[in-house]
Amino acid sequence: MAGPFPPFEPHGGAGPRIREIPLRVIVPNLITVLAICAGLSGIRLAFEHRMEMAVAMVLIAAFLDGVDGRLARMLKASSKFGEQMDSLADIVNFGVAPALVLYAYLLDGAGAIGWIAALLFAIACALRLARFNVMLDDPDRPAWQADYFVGVPAPAGAVLVMLPVYLGFLGLEPTRAVAFAACAYTLAIAFLMVSRLPVYSGKASGSRVRRELAIPLILAVVLCALLLASYPWLTLAVSAILYLVSLAWSVRAYSQRAAREEGGLEESAAE
């Protein structure tokens, strides 16, 4: 007798059918679902005016959403089903949840303009993710450009757009003027996400660390964790501002790399 649910097909039925699914294939999808639950719970907490917990849940959702894909690759449990789930979760956790939390905390003070800003941010996030998925399959893109994102990535955009909330927790009064300023800031982050701005991805550094840098790296990670635990909103606010400042460095580094690559191609053609 058939059960109430259809069989779980990790690859959409395209591969060979197996009677039992390994647990390692299900774990990344379970983390993705938990990330969606955290993001949606953050929205509920925001409209219940429990803002600190709401922001924490959105950040947890973003963290889990970043972990599931890496865990799937580590466990060799990548699947077409997981890829589709992850894409849908990204829209919720990086687009919808931050926008609605920010709207409930501050943007509603700007009336309809605040709602428009929140909607445009969520839409920009969806467009950014769609473009990212399409560019993964672009065979004409030079290999060196994989070291750079095109536009601010969605996870970074989600953390950046809530900067007014961090500042509010630090004492910034949520007045009507601040709400309108936050609308302009939200639209600016949305624009950065869908722009062609080259943003350094850090992939070029690889998965190996030079021996002399291992201990400083461990200390730096521990220091960041301690600062985040002791001064969470100040640490997040400073990190967001530093990230925005670093975008100018990314553009400069990209321009220099592009010039070197073009010069190398011209030399090869001349030979």
C-alpha positions, 0 to 999 in steps of 0.5 A: 500500500502506497504511503501518504507521501511520494518517495524522496528523489534527491535528483528528481528521478533522473538518476537510479532509484534506490530503496533507502536514502542515506541520512547524509543526503537528508541532513543538509536539506533539514538544515535548509528547512530549519533556516527557513523556520528561523527566518520566518520566526524572525518576522513573527518576533519583529511584529511582536516587537521583540526586536533583538530576538527577531534580528538574532533569528534572521542572523541565525537563518543567514548562518544556517543558510550558508552552512547547508551548501558547504555541509552538503559538499563536505558530505558529498550529499549535493542533490538537485532537490537540495539546490532548489531548496537552497535557492528558495530559502535564500530568498526568504532568509536574505530578502524577505526576512531582513526587509520585513524586520527592518520595516517593522522596526523602522521603515513603517515610520515612513509610511508607504515609502517605507513599504516600497523600500522594503519590497524593492529590497526583497525583489532586488535580492531575488533578482541577485540570486537569479543572476547568480544561479545563471552565471554559475553556468556561464561557460564564457566567463573568464576563470579569474572572475570567479574570485569576484561576485557581481554585485553585493552577495545576498547574505552580505546584503541581508546583514548590511540592510539591518544596519539601522536596526543595529544603530537603533539598539545602540541608542539611535532614536527611530524618528521619522527623519531617521525612517526616511534616511533608512529608506534611502539606505535600504534602496542603496543596498538593493542597488548594490546587490543588483549592480555590476559592482565587483565584490571580492569573494575570497575564493582565491585564498583557497582552503589552505593557510600558510603555517605562519598565519595559522595562529594569528588566524585562530586568534582573530576568529576567537577575538571576533567571536568574543566581540560578537558575544560581548558587544553584538550590535556594536560589532555588527554595526562596525562590521557592516560599515567596514564592509561598505568601505571595503567595496572601494578596495574591491573595485580597485583590485578588480580593475588592476586584475582586469588590466593585467589579464588584458595585457597578458592576452595582448602579449599572447596574441602578439607572440 
